[in-house]
Amino acid sequence: MIRNLIRFALFLAIMPLVHAQEGLLVKTDDTSLSVKADAGRLTITSLASTEGARDWIKEAVPVSLPDHVFINNASQTLRWEFVKNTERHSMGQTIIRFTCSEPKLELFSIWQAESGPGPVEHHFEIVNRSRQVIEVPLQPSLALSLTAPTGHSLENWWVEKGGGRPSDNGTHREPIKEGYQFRGRSTPYAEAPEMIPWAALQDATGKAGVYFGIEFSGRVGIDMDATGDPLKVNVTAGLDPSQREFRSRLAEGSRFVTPTAFVGCYRGDVDDGANRLHRFVAAHLRPPVSDARYPLVVNNSWGSGMAVDEALARHMIDDSAALGV
């Protein structure tokens, strides 16, 4: 009897330790990502193609959680505690929950893995459970540190928007070496050359890659910084990182949601990764369509902004006719 009581007491003592540390696998047909929740920390421990390619994560990558908020314009440090995760298998969703006691807040790290090809999606949600107004500073949706094999050549591929004043390049293919920096921005209306909020990190030597994107039409950005040997590329995606004075005011019970960012792995070249992403967009992001001719070819006048006249319209009609539209 006493032995059984001791065993039960040990079981109760161990339970919180087991609960306080959990590893989770988020997986699509293309991409496998492992994330670990431990006390007040969240780390990404693995990112790889499901087709057997190497792991892009050499060392566990800490996921940046909000470390402060503002109350009455004064900064207050946050201390998060991991509570639990919830897996909704029918929805392909994993929710990792943290709480802060002072001020009283909830933080949700939400990972989405849809069926079929495509990336893993992620966003944060912060809920104000305190009885006061708080202000949330800028919080990235996704941050990763990726390591390339020694001696491999890496490239950053990104595409300009058609709006604003695009350059003659259109599709950019930039070699990544030590000291490389990239600051890609996308806004609702481009006044200067801007990126579509998507970029691909291509391993030209290993014939594989990783792509990133943001599902939001507001002010967003993708930053890259390369250091070290072997080369490590730090990638941040979310709301425009240059908006350092950003704050979002939350009343009691209000919720702040970051834009959804995604990361996907592929084998082959950039076109192979883009084709898998197109299938994901058609199946899960784009509204359903019944037109068998879809996707249609559209000649968009926004390349000239508001300067549309009869001469431009006729020129566009001639271009469209030449394409068979």
C-alpha positions as protocol buffer text, in pm:
chain_id: "A"
residue {
  index: 1
  type: MET
  ca { x: 0 y: 0 z: 0 }
}
residue {
  index: 2
  type: ILE
  ca { x: 276 y: 245 z: 100 }
}
residue {
  index: 3
  type: ARG
  ca { x: 473 y: 152 z: -214 }
}
residue {
  index: 4
  type: ASN
  ca { x: 170 y: 231 z: -432 }
}
residue {
  index: 5
  type: LEU
  ca { x: 123 y: 567 z: -258 }
}
residue {
  index: 6
  type: ILE
  ca { x: 489 y: 651 z: -322 }
}
residue {
  index: 7
  type: ARG
  ca { x: 454 y: 557 z: -689 }
}
residue {
  index: 8
  type: PHE
  ca { x: 142 y: 772 z: -720 }
}
residue {
  index: 9
  type: ALA
  ca { x: 316 y: 1067 z: -554 }
}
residue {
  index: 10
  type: LEU
  ca { x: 611 y: 1033 z: -793 }
}
residue {
  index: 11
  type: PHE
  ca { x: 369 y: 1020 z: -1088 }
}
residue {
  index: 12
  type: LEU
  ca { x: 204 y: 1344 z: -975 }
}
residue {
  index: 13
  type: ALA
  ca { x: 545 y: 1507 z: -931 }
}
residue {
  index: 14
  type: ILE
  ca { x: 660 y: 1408 z: -1280 }
}
residue {
  index: 15
  type: MET
  ca { x: 340 y: 1513 z: -1459 }
}
residue {
  index: 16
  type: PRO
  ca { x: 410 y: 1889 z: -1452 }
}
residue {
  index: 17
  type: LEU
  ca { x: 764 y: 1829 z: -1583 }
}
residue {
  index: 18
  type: VAL
  ca { x: 634 y: 1628 z: -1876 }
}
residue {
  index: 19
  type: HIS
  ca { x: 366 y: 1887 z: -1945 }
}
residue {
  index: 20
  type: ALA
  ca { x: 613 y: 2176 z: -1926 }
}
residue {
  index: 21
  type: GLN
  ca { x: 813 y: 2054 z: -2224 }
}
residue {
  index: 22
  type: GLU
  ca { x: 658 y: 1933 z: -2547 }
}
residue {
  index: 23
  type: GLY
  ca { x: 791 y: 1873 z: -2896 }
}
residue {
  index: 24
  type: LEU
  ca { x: 551 y: 1904 z: -3186 }
}
residue {
  index: 25
  type: LEU
  ca { x: 573 y: 1812 z: -3554 }
}
residue {
  index: 26
  type: VAL
  ca { x: 391 y: 2029 z: -3810 }
}
residue {
  index: 27
  type: LYS
  ca { x: 392 y: 1872 z: -4156 }
}
residue {
  index: 28
  type: THR
  ca { x: 252 y: 1915 z: -4509 }
}
residue {
  index: 29
  type: ASP
  ca { x: 327 y: 1696 z: -4811 }
}
residue {
  index: 30
  type: ASP
  ca { x: 635 y: 1914 z: -4877 }
}
residue {
  index: 31
  type: THR
  ca { x: 752 y: 2061 z: -4550 }
}
residue {
  index: 32
  type: SER
  ca { x: 831 y: 1920 z: -4207 }
}
residue {
  index: 33
  type: LEU
  ca { x: 884 y: 2160 z: -3915 }
}
residue {
  index: 34
  type: SER
  ca { x: 946 y: 2068 z: -3551 }
}
residue {
  index: 35
  type: VAL
  ca { x: 879 y: 2312 z: -3269 }
}
residue {
  index: 36
  type: LYS
  ca { x: 942 y: 2272 z: -2897 }
}
residue {
  index: 37
  type: ALA
  ca { x: 767 y: 2449 z: -2609 }
}
residue {
  index: 38
  type: ASP
  ca { x: 966 y: 2458 z: -2284 }
}
residue {
  index: 39
  type: ALA
  ca { x: 865 y: 2665 z: -1979 }
}
residue {
  index: 40
  type: GLY
  ca { x: 868 y: 3024 z: -2113 }
}
residue {
  index: 41
  type: ARG
  ca { x: 1046 y: 2947 z: -2440 }
}
residue {
  index: 42
  type: LEU
  ca { x: 955 y: 2834 z: -2787 }
}
residue {
  index: 43
  type: THR
  ca { x: 1215 y: 2696 z: -3030 }
}
residue {
  index: 44
  type: ILE
  ca { x: 1218 y: 2558 z: -3384 }
}
residue {
  index: 45
  type: THR
  ca { x: 1435 y: 2246 z: -3386 }
}
residue {
  index: 46
  type: SER
  ca { x: 1398 y: 2120 z: -3743 }
}
residue {
  index: 47
  type: LEU
  ca { x: 1296 y: 2239 z: -4091 }
}
residue {
  index: 48
  type: ALA
  ca { x: 1332 y: 2009 z: -4389 }
}
residue {
  index: 49
  type: SER
  ca { x: 1172 y: 1886 z: -4709 }
}
residue {
  index: 50
  type: THR
  ca { x: 968 y: 1569 z: -4669 }
}
residue {
  index: 51
  type: GLU
  ca { x: 1154 y: 1432 z: -4973 }
}
residue {
  index: 52
  type: GLY
  ca { x: 1460 y: 1348 z: -4769 }
}
residue {
  index: 53
  type: ALA
  ca { x: 1664 y: 1667 z: -4807 }
}
residue {
  index: 54
  type: ARG
  ca { x: 1893 y: 1786 z: -4532 }
}
residue {
  index: 55
  type: ASP
  ca { x: 1774 y: 1988 z: -4233 }
}
residue {
  index: 56
  type: TRP
  ca { x: 1803 y: 2367 z: -4267 }
}
residue {
  index: 57
  type: ILE
  ca { x: 1819 y: 2404 z: -3887 }
}
residue {
  index: 58
  type: LYS
  ca { x: 2162 y: 2325 z: -3743 }
}
residue {
  index: 59
  type: GLU
  ca { x: 2093 y: 2456 z: -3391 }
}
residue {
  index: 60
  type: ALA
  ca { x: 1757 y: 2512 z: -3223 }
}
residue {
  index: 61
  type: VAL
  ca { x: 1621 y: 2854 z: -3320 }
}
residue {
  index: 62
  type: PRO
  ca { x: 1450 y: 3052 z: -3039 }
}
residue {
  index: 63
  type: VAL
  ca { x: 1117 y: 3194 z: -3149 }
}
residue {
  index: 64
  type: SER
  ca { x: 1099 y: 3558 z: -3045 }
}
residue {
  index: 65
  type: LEU
  ca { x: 808 y: 3607 z: -2802 }
}
residue {
  index: 66
  type: PRO
  ca { x: 695 y: 3959 z: -2706 }
}
residue {
  index: 67
  type: ASP
  ca { x: 925 y: 4069 z: -2423 }
}
residue {
  index: 68
  type: HIS
  ca { x: 744 y: 4387 z: -2319 }
}
residue {
  index: 69
  type: VAL
  ca { x: 429 y: 4596 z: -2354 }
}
residue {
  index: 70
  type: PHE
  ca { x: 352 y: 4957 z: -2276 }
}
residue {
  index: 71
  type: ILE
  ca { x: 116 y: 5065 z: -1996 }
}
residue {
  index: 72
  type: ASN
  ca { x: 53 y: 5437 z: -1961 }
}
residue {
  index: 73
  type: ASN
  ca { x: 344 y: 5486 z: -2201 }
}
residue {
  index: 74
  type: ALA
  ca { x: 583 y: 5300 z: -1967 }
}
residue {
  index: 75
  type: SER
  ca { x: 752 y: 4975 z: -2077 }
}
residue {
  index: 76
  type: GLN
  ca { x: 672 y: 4665 z: -1870 }
}
residue {
  index: 77
  type: THR
  ca { x: 868 y: 4341 z: -1903 }
}
residue {
  index: 78
  type: LEU
  ca { x: 674 y: 4021 z: -1978 }
}
residue {
  index: 79
  type: ARG
  ca { x: 747 y: 3676 z: -1837 }
}
residue {
  index: 80
  type: TRP
  ca { x: 572 y: 3398 z: -2027 }
}
residue {
  index: 81
  type: GLU
  ca { x: 488 y: 3050 z: -1901 }
}
residue {
  index: 82
  type: PHE
  ca { x: 402 y: 2761 z: -2132 }
}
residue {
  index: 83
  type: VAL
  ca { x: 58 y: 2618 z: -2050 }
}
residue {
  index: 84
  type: LYS
  ca { x: -31 y: 2359 z: -2311 }
}
residue {
  index: 85
  type: ASN
  ca { x: -76 y: 2289 z: -2679 }
}
residue {
  index: 86
  type: THR
  ca { x: -392 y: 2192 z: -2860 }
}
residue {
  index: 87
  type: GLU
  ca { x: -384 y: 1989 z: -3180 }
}
residue {
  index: 88
  type: ARG
  ca { x: -685 y: 2007 z: -3410 }
}
residue {
  index: 89
  type: HIS
  ca { x: -601 y: 1722 z: -3644 }
}
residue {
  index: 90
  type: SER
  ca { x: -907 y: 1771 z: -3865 }
}
residue {
  index: 91
  type: MET
  ca { x: -798 y: 2130 z: -3927 }
}
residue {
  index: 92
  type: GLY
  ca { x: -423 y: 2063 z: -3941 }
}
residue {
  index: 93
  type: GLN
  ca { x: -375 y: 2319 z: -3665 }
}
residue {
  index: 94
  type: THR
  ca { x: -148 y: 2324 z: -3360 }
}
residue {
  index: 95
  type: ILE
  ca { x: -199 y: 2596 z: -3098 }
}
residue {
  index: 96
  type: ILE
  ca { x: 69 y: 2657 z: -2834 }
}
residue {
  index: 97
  type: ARG
  ca { x: -52 y: 2865 z: -2540 }
}
residue {
  index: 98
  type: PHE
  ca { x: 150 y: 3083 z: -2302 }
}
residue {
  index: 99
  type: THR
  ca { x: 31 y: 3306 z: -2019 }
}
residue {
  index: 100
  type: CYS
  ca { x: 174 y: 3610 z: -1841 }
}
residue {
  index: 101
  type: SER
  ca { x: 59 y: 3691 z: -1486 }
}
residue {
  index: 102
  type: GLU
  ca { x: 154 y: 4060 z: -1476 }
}
residue {
  index: 103
  type: PRO
  ca { x: -1 y: 4212 z: -1672 }
}
residue {
  index: 104
  type: LYS
  ca { x: -246 y: 3931 z: -1730 }
}
residue {
  index: 105
  type: LEU
  ca { x: -206 y: 3824 z: -2094 }
}
residue {
  index: 106
  type: GLU
  ca { x: -245 y: 3519 z: -2315 }
}
residue {
  index: 107
  type: LEU
  ca { x: -21 y: 3441 z: -2611 }
}
residue {
  index: 108
  type: PHE
  ca { x: -105 y: 3187 z: -2880 }
}
residue {
  index: 109
  type: SER
  ca { x: 149 y: 3056 z: -3130 }
}
residue {
  index: 110
  type: ILE
  ca { x: -66 y: 2907 z: -3406 }
}
residue {
  index: 111
  type: TRP
  ca { x: 83 y: 2669 z: -3665 }
}
residue {
  index: 112
  type: GLN
  ca { x: -116 y: 2551 z: -3966 }
}
residue {
  index: 113
  type: ALA
  ca { x: -33 y: 2255 z: -4193 }
}
residue {
  index: 114
  type: GLU
  ca { x: -291 y: 2211 z: -4468 }
}
residue {
  index: 115
  type: SER
  ca { x: -335 y: 1882 z: -4651 }
}
residue {
  index: 116
  type: GLY
  ca { x: -146 y: 1843 z: -4979 }
}
residue {
  index: 117
  type: PRO
  ca { x: 157 y: 2036 z: -5104 }
}
residue {
  index: 118
  type: GLY
  ca { x: 259 y: 2372 z: -4964 }
}
residue {
  index: 119
  type: PRO
  ca { x: 415 y: 2553 z: -4671 }
}
residue {
  index: 120
  type: VAL
  ca { x: 362 y: 2561 z: -4296 }
}
residue {
  index: 121
  type: GLU
  ca { x: 185 y: 2878 z: -4180 }
}
residue {
  index: 122
  type: HIS
  ca { x: 229 y: 3065 z: -3852 }
}
residue {
  index: 123
  type: HIS
  ca { x: 91 y: 3366 z: -3668 }
}
residue {
  index: 124
  type: PHE
  ca { x: 70 y: 3500 z: -3312 }
}
residue {
  index: 125
  type: GLU
  ca { x: -236 y: 3614 z: -3119 }
}
residue {
  index: 126
  type: ILE
  ca { x: -206 y: 3823 z: -2801 }
}
residue {
  index: 127
  type: VAL
  ca { x: -513 y: 3863 z: -2578 }
}
residue {
  index: 128
  type: ASN
  ca { x: -536 y: 4130 z: -2309 }
}
residue {
  index: 129
  type: ARG
  ca { x: -685 y: 3971 z: -1996 }
}
residue {
  index: 130
  type: SER
  ca { x: -583 y: 4258 z: -1768 }
}
residue {
  index: 131
  type: ARG
  ca { x: -817 y: 4533 z: -1655 }
}
residue {
  index: 132
  type: GLN
  ca { x: -622 y: 4807 z: -1824 }
}
residue {
  index: 133
  type: VAL
  ca { x: -531 y: 4927 z: -2169 }
}
residue {
  index: 134
  type: ILE
  ca { x: -197 y: 4799 z: -2299 }
}
residue {
  index: 135
  type: GLU
  ca { x: 4 y: 4877 z: -2610 }
}
residue {
  index: 136
  type: VAL
  ca { x: 178 y: 4596 z: -2799 }
}
residue {
  index: 137
  type: PRO
  ca { x: 503 y: 4675 z: -2984 }
}
residue {
  index: 138
  type: LEU
  ca { x: 610 y: 4534 z: -3320 }
}
residue {
  index: 139
  type: GLN
  ca { x: 609 y: 4154 z: -3322 }
}
residue {
  index: 140
  type: PRO
  ca { x: 742 y: 3950 z: -3617 }
}
residue {
  index: 141
  type: SER
  ca { x: 525 y: 3665 z: -3742 }
}
residue {
  index: 142
  type: LEU
  ca { x: 816 y: 3433 z: -3817 }
}
residue {
  index: 143
  type: ALA
  ca { x: 1194 y: 3436 z: -3757 }
}
residue {
  index: 144
  type: LEU
  ca { x: 1440 y: 3163 z: -3857 }
}
residue {
  index: 145
  type: SER
  ca { x: 1814 y: 3102 z: -3867 }
}
residue {
  index: 146
  type: LEU
  ca { x: 1900 y: 2871 z: -4158 }
}
residue {
  index: 147
  type: THR
  ca { x: 2240 y: 2710 z: -4213 }
}
residue {
  index: 148
  type: ALA
  ca { x: 2380 y: 2617 z: -4553 }
}
residue {
  index: 149
  type: PRO
  ca { x: 2617 y: 2323 z: -4606 }
}
residue {
  index: 150
  type: THR
  ca { x: 2982 y: 2424 z: -4626 }
}
residue {
  index: 151
  type: GLY
  ca { x: 3080 y: 2522 z: -4980 }
}
residue {
  index: 152
  type: HIS
  ca { x: 2726 y: 2552 z: -5114 }
}
residue {
  index: 153
  type: SER
  ca { x: 2618 y: 2858 z: -5312 }
}
residue {
  index: 154
  type: LEU
  ca { x: 2302 y: 3033 z: -5193 }
}
residue {
  index: 155
  type: GLU
  ca { x: 2080 y: 3279 z: -5380 }
}
residue {
  index: 156
  type: ASN
  ca { x: 1795 y: 3505 z: -5277 }
}
residue {
  index: 157
  type: TRP
  ca { x: 1516 y: 3512 z: -5537 }
}
residue {
  index: 158
  type: TRP
  ca { x: 1246 y: 3779 z: -5517 }
}
residue {
  index: 159
  type: VAL
  ca { x: 1003 y: 3942 z: -5759 }
}
residue {
  index: 160
  type: GLU
  ca { x: 904 y: 4307 z: -5796 }
}
residue {
  index: 161
  type: LYS
  ca { x: 545 y: 4421 z: -5800 }
}
residue {
  index: 162
  type: GLY
  ca { x: 406 y: 4555 z: -6125 }
}
residue {
  index: 163
  type: GLY
  ca { x: 280 y: 4871 z: -5951 }
}
residue {
  index: 164
  type: GLY
  ca { x: 484 y: 5181 z: -5875 }
}
residue {
  index: 165
  type: ARG
  ca { x: 796 y: 5211 z: -6088 }
}
residue {
  index: 166
  type: PRO
  ca { x: 947 y: 4863 z: -6127 }
}
residue {
  index: 167
  type: SER
  ca { x: 1306 y: 4832 z: -6241 }
}
residue {
  index: 168
  type: ASP
  ca { x: 1419 y: 4653 z: -6555 }
}
residue {
  index: 169
  type: ASN
  ca { x: 1508 y: 4343 z: -6353 }
}
residue {
  index: 170
  type: GLY
  ca { x: 1164 y: 4221 z: -6249 }
}
residue {
  index: 171
  type: THR
  ca { x: 1287 y: 3891 z: -6107 }
}
residue {
  index: 172
  type: HIS
  ca { x: 1590 y: 3934 z: -5883 }
}
residue {
  index: 173
  type: ARG
  ca { x: 1849 y: 3660 z: -5830 }
}
residue {
  index: 174
  type: GLU
  ca { x: 2107 y: 3776 z: -5577 }
}
residue {
  index: 175
  type: PRO
  ca { x: 2406 y: 3572 z: -5451 }
}
residue {
  index: 176
  type: ILE
  ca { x: 2419 y: 3539 z: -5073 }
}
residue {
  index: 177
  type: LYS
  ca { x: 2761 y: 3572 z: -4913 }
}
residue {
  index: 178
  type: GLU
  ca { x: 2889 y: 3677 z: -4572 }
}
residue {
  index: 179
  type: GLY
  ca { x: 2758 y: 4026 z: -4493 }
}
residue {
  index: 180
  type: TYR
  ca { x: 2465 y: 4002 z: -4736 }
}
residue {
  index: 181
  type: GLN
  ca { x: 2160 y: 4203 z: -4629 }
}
residue {
  index: 182
  type: PHE
  ca { x: 1814 y: 4218 z: -4782 }
}
residue {
  index: 183
  type: ARG
  ca { x: 1532 y: 4450 z: -4678 }
}
residue {
  index: 184
  type: GLY
  ca { x: 1223 y: 4361 z: -4880 }
}
residue {
  index: 185
  type: ARG
  ca { x: 915 y: 4578 z: -4832 }
}
residue {
  index: 186
  type: SER
  ca { x: 557 y: 4558 z: -4959 }
}
residue {
  index: 187
  type: THR
  ca { x: 296 y: 4830 z: -4904 }
}
residue {
  index: 188
  type: PRO
  ca { x: -65 y: 4881 z: -5019 }
}
residue {
  index: 189
  type: TYR
  ca { x: 42 y: 5126 z: -5288 }
}
residue {
  index: 190
  type: ALA
  ca { x: 398 y: 5118 z: -5422 }
}
residue {
  index: 191
  type: GLU
  ca { x: 565 y: 5454 z: -5478 }
}
residue {
  index: 192
  type: ALA
  ca { x: 901 y: 5288 z: -5550 }
}
residue {
  index: 193
  type: PRO
  ca { x: 1015 y: 4938 z: -5655 }
}
residue {
  index: 194
  type: GLU
  ca { x: 874 y: 4691 z: -5403 }
}
residue {
  index: 195
  type: MET
  ca { x: 864 y: 4317 z: -5367 }
}
residue {
  index: 196
  type: ILE
  ca { x: 573 y: 4080 z: -5382 }
}
residue {
  index: 197
  type: PRO
  ca { x: 578 y: 3953 z: -5019 }
}
residue {
  index: 198
  type: TRP
  ca { x: 755 y: 3629 z: -5115 }
}
residue {
  index: 199
  type: ALA
  ca { x: 1122 y: 3526 z: -5135 }
}
residue {
  index: 200
  type: ALA
  ca { x: 1309 y: 3202 z: -5199 }
}
residue {
  index: 201
  type: LEU
  ca { x: 1642 y: 3097 z: -5054 }
}
residue {
  index: 202
  type: GLN
  ca { x: 1787 y: 2869 z: -5324 }
}
residue {
  index: 203
  type: ASP
  ca { x: 2073 y: 2626 z: -5262 }
}
residue {
  index: 204
  type: ALA
  ca { x: 2213 y: 2630 z: -5617 }
}
residue {
  index: 205
  type: THR
  ca { x: 2467 y: 2360 z: -5532 }
}
residue {
  index: 206
  type: GLY
  ca { x: 2231 y: 2123 z: -5352 }
}
residue {
  index: 207
  type: LYS
  ca { x: 1932 y: 2178 z: -5583 }
}
residue {
  index: 208
  type: ALA
  ca { x: 1693 y: 2257 z: -5299 }
}
residue {
  index: 209
  type: GLY
  ca { x: 1546 y: 2559 z: -5128 }
}
residue {
  index: 210
  type: VAL
  ca { x: 1319 y: 2732 z: -4878 }
}
residue {
  index: 211
  type: TYR
  ca { x: 1059 y: 2998 z: -4959 }
}
residue {
  index: 212
  type: PHE
  ca { x: 886 y: 3251 z: -4735 }
}
residue {
  index: 213
  type: GLY
  ca { x: 576 y: 3463 z: -4773 }
}
residue {
  index: 214
  type: ILE
  ca { x: 326 y: 3684 z: -4592 }
}
residue {
  index: 215
  type: GLU
  ca { x: -52 y: 3664 z: -4638 }
}
residue {
  index: 216
  type: PHE
  ca { x: -127 y: 4032 z: -4583 }
}
residue {
  index: 217
  type: SER
  ca { x: -174 y: 4334 z: -4809 }
}
residue {
  index: 218
  type: GLY
  ca { x: -65 y: 4600 z: -4557 }
}
residue {
  index: 219
  type: ARG
  ca { x: 286 y: 4720 z: -4473 }
}
residue {
  index: 220
  type: VAL
  ca { x: 499 y: 4407 z: -4441 }
}
residue {
  index: 221
  type: GLY
  ca { x: 860 y: 4308 z: -4487 }
}
residue {
  index: 222
  type: ILE
  ca { x: 1104 y: 4020 z: -4524 }
}
residue {
  index: 223
  type: ASP
  ca { x: 1457 y: 4078 z: -4390 }
}
residue {
  index: 224
  type: MET
  ca { x: 1764 y: 3859 z: -4449 }
}
residue {
  index: 225
  type: ASP
  ca { x: 2112 y: 3880 z: -4296 }
}
residue {
  index: 226
  type: ALA
  ca { x: 2396 y: 3636 z: -4375 }
}
residue {
  index: 227
  type: THR
  ca { x: 2692 y: 3572 z: -4144 }
}
residue {
  index: 228
  type: GLY
  ca { x: 2956 y: 3312 z: -4059 }
}
residue {
  index: 229
  type: ASP
  ca { x: 3110 y: 3005 z: -4219 }
}
residue {
  index: 230
  type: PRO
  ca { x: 2924 y: 2783 z: -4282 }
}
residue {
  index: 231
  type: LEU
  ca { x: 2684 y: 3056 z: -4388 }
}
residue {
  index: 232
  type: LYS
  ca { x: 2392 y: 3125 z: -4156 }
}
residue {
  index: 233
  type: VAL
  ca { x: 2098 y: 3323 z: -4295 }
}
residue {
  index: 234
  type: ASN
  ca { x: 1867 y: 3494 z: -4047 }
}
residue {
  index: 235
  type: VAL
  ca { x: 1519 y: 3557 z: -4192 }
}
residue {
  index: 236
  type: THR
  ca { x: 1242 y: 3768 z: -4036 }
}
residue {
  index: 237
  type: ALA
  ca { x: 893 y: 3802 z: -4185 }
}
residue {
  index: 238
  type: GLY
  ca { x: 589 y: 3999 z: -4074 }
}
residue {
  index: 239
  type: LEU
  ca { x: 481 y: 4358 z: -4027 }
}
residue {
  index: 240
  type: ASP
  ca { x: 727 y: 4611 z: -4170 }
}
residue {
  index: 241
  type: PRO
  ca { x: 1033 y: 4576 z: -3940 }
}
residue {
  index: 242
  type: SER
  ca { x: 1141 y: 4935 z: -4013 }
}
residue {
  index: 243
  type: GLN
  ca { x: 832 y: 5068 z: -3831 }
}
residue {
  index: 244
  type: ARG
  ca { x: 1015 y: 5067 z: -3494 }
}
residue {
  index: 245
  type: GLU
  ca { x: 763 y: 5296 z: -3324 }
}
residue {
  index: 246
  type: PHE
  ca { x: 473 y: 5063 z: -3403 }
}
residue {
  index: 247
  type: ARG
  ca { x: 222 y: 5008 z: -3122 }
}
residue {
  index: 248
  type: SER
  ca { x: -119 y: 4844 z: -3122 }
}
residue {
  index: 249
  type: ARG
  ca { x: -355 y: 4951 z: -2843 }
}
residue {
  index: 250
  type: LEU
  ca { x: -557 y: 4672 z: -2678 }
}
residue {
  index: 251
  type: ALA
  ca { x: -848 y: 4731 z: -2445 }
}
residue {
  index: 252
  type: GLU
  ca { x: -946 y: 4463 z: -2195 }
}
residue {
  index: 253
  type: GLY
  ca { x: -1045 y: 4146 z: -2382 }
}
residue {
  index: 254
  type: SER
  ca { x: -907 y: 4270 z: -2714 }
}
residue {
  index: 255
  type: ARG
  ca { x: -687 y: 4055 z: -2935 }
}
residue {
  index: 256
  type: PHE
  ca { x: -384 y: 4149 z: -3148 }
}
residue {
  index: 257
  type: VAL
  ca { x: -320 y: 3917 z: -3445 }
}
residue {
  index: 258
  type: THR
  ca { x: 0 y: 3926 z: -3648 }
}
residue {
  index: 259
  type: PRO
  ca { x: -14 y: 3868 z: -4026 }
}
residue {
  index: 260
  type: THR
  ca { x: 15 y: 3503 z: -4123 }
}
residue {
  index: 261
  type: ALA
  ca { x: 360 y: 3414 z: -4257 }
}
residue {
  index: 262
  type: PHE
  ca { x: 461 y: 3086 z: -4416 }
}
residue {
  index: 263
  type: VAL
  ca { x: 771 y: 2880 z: -4486 }
}
residue {
  index: 264
  type: GLY
  ca { x: 799 y: 2592 z: -4732 }
}
residue {
  index: 265
  type: CYS
  ca { x: 1076 y: 2352 z: -4839 }
}
residue {
  index: 266
  type: TYR
  ca { x: 1129 y: 2201 z: -5183 }
}
residue {
  index: 267
  type: ARG
  ca { x: 1369 y: 1996 z: -5391 }
}
residue {
  index: 268
  type: GLY
  ca { x: 1489 y: 2121 z: -5730 }
}
residue {
  index: 269
  type: ASP
  ca { x: 1493 y: 2480 z: -5851 }
}
residue {
  index: 270
  type: VAL
  ca { x: 1283 y: 2786 z: -5763 }
}
residue {
  index: 271
  type: ASP
  ca { x: 1020 y: 2695 z: -6023 }
}
residue {
  index: 272
  type: ASP
  ca { x: 967 y: 2361 z: -5847 }
}
residue {
  index: 273
  type: GLY
  ca { x: 903 y: 2539 z: -5517 }
}
residue {
  index: 274
  type: ALA
  ca { x: 678 y: 2800 z: -5681 }
}
residue {
  index: 275
  type: ASN
  ca { x: 469 y: 2533 z: -5853 }
}
residue {
  index: 276
  type: ARG
  ca { x: 404 y: 2360 z: -5521 }
}
residue {
  index: 277
  type: LEU
  ca { x: 313 y: 2695 z: -5366 }
}
residue {
  index: 278
  type: HIS
  ca { x: 70 y: 2767 z: -5653 }
}
residue {
  index: 279
  type: ARG
  ca { x: -114 y: 2444 z: -5573 }
}
residue {
  index: 280
  type: PHE
  ca { x: -139 y: 2547 z: -5207 }
}
residue {
  index: 281
  type: VAL
  ca { x: -276 y: 2891 z: -5300 }
}
residue {
  index: 282
  type: ALA
  ca { x: -535 y: 2741 z: -5535 }
}
residue {
  index: 283
  type: ALA
  ca { x: -650 y: 2484 z: -5279 }
}
residue {
  index: 284
  type: HIS
  ca { x: -645 y: 2686 z: -4955 }
}
residue {
  index: 285
  type: LEU
  ca { x: -610 y: 3063 z: -5006 }
}
residue {
  index: 286
  type: ARG
  ca { x: -784 y: 3155 z: -5330 }
}
residue {
  index: 287
  type: PRO
  ca { x: -1165 y: 3162 z: -5329 }
}
residue {
  index: 288
  type: PRO
  ca { x: -1309 y: 2863 z: -5519 }
}
residue {
  index: 289
  type: VAL
  ca { x: -1387 y: 2923 z: -5887 }
}
residue {
  index: 290
  type: SER
  ca { x: -1602 y: 2732 z: -6134 }
}
residue {
  index: 291
  type: ASP
  ca { x: -1463 y: 2881 z: -6458 }
}
residue {
  index: 292
  type: ALA
  ca { x: -1271 y: 2607 z: -6640 }
}
residue {
  index: 293
  type: ARG
  ca { x: -1056 y: 2873 z: -6811 }
}
residue {
  index: 294
  type: TYR
  ca { x: -920 y: 2995 z: -6478 }
}
residue {
  index: 295
  type: PRO
  ca { x: -665 y: 3136 z: -6413 }
}
residue {
  index: 296
  type: LEU
  ca { x: -744 y: 3407 z: -6665 }
}
residue {
  index: 297
  type: VAL
  ca { x: -481 y: 3636 z: -6815 }
}
residue {
  index: 298
  type: VAL
  ca { x: -544 y: 3997 z: -6715 }
}
residue {
  index: 299
  type: ASN
  ca { x: -370 y: 4304 z: -6853 }
}
residue {
  index: 300
  type: ASN
  ca { x: -355 y: 4545 z: -6559 }
}
residue {
  index: 301
  type: SER
  ca { x: -328 y: 4920 z: -6609 }
}
residue {
  index: 302
  type: TRP
  ca { x: -189 y: 4981 z: -6259 }
}
residue {
  index: 303
  type: GLY
  ca { x: 163 y: 4967 z: -6398 }
}
residue {
  index: 304
  type: SER
  ca { x: 98 y: 5328 z: -6499 }
}
residue {
  index: 305
  type: GLY
  ca { x: -72 y: 5421 z: -6174 }
}
residue {
  index: 306
  type: MET
  ca { x: -353 y: 5667 z: -6243 }
}
residue {
  index: 307
  type: ALA
  ca { x: -205 y: 5797 z: -6571 }
}
residue {
  index: 308
  type: VAL
  ca { x: -443 y: 5602 z: -6797 }
}
residue {
  index: 309
  type: ASP
  ca { x: -548 y: 5762 z: -7127 }
}
residue {
  index: 310
  type: GLU
  ca { x: -679 y: 5644 z: -7467 }
}
residue {
  index: 311
  type: ALA
  ca { x: -331 y: 5589 z: -7611 }
}
residue {
  index: 312
  type: LEU
  ca { x: -231 y: 5366 z: -7320 }
}
residue {
  index: 313
  type: ALA
  ca { x: -562 y: 5177 z: -7332 }
}
residue {
  index: 314
  type: ARG
  ca { x: -522 y: 5105 z: -7706 }
}
residue {
  index: 315
  type: HIS
  ca { x: -163 y: 4995 z: -7651 }
}
residue {
  index: 316
  type: MET
  ca { x: -283 y: 4751 z: -7383 }
}
residue {
  index: 317
  type: ILE
  ca { x: -555 y: 4620 z: -7617 }
}
residue {
  index: 318
  type: ASP
  ca { x: -294 y: 4554 z: -7886 }
}
residue {
  index: 319
  type: ASP
  ca { x: -69 y: 4375 z: -7633 }
}
residue {
  index: 320
  type: SER
  ca { x: -361 y: 4163 z: -7514 }
}
residue {
  index: 321
  type: ALA
  ca { x: -458 y: 4072 z: -7871 }
}
residue {
  index: 322
  type: ALA
  ca { x: -100 y: 3964 z: -7941 }
}
residue {
  index: 323
  type: LEU
  ca { x: -122 y: 3731 z: -7638 }
}
residue {
  index: 324
  type: GLY
  ca { x: -454 y: 3589 z: -7761 }
}
residue {
  index: 325
  type: VAL
  ca { x: -656 y: 3734 z: -7473 }
}
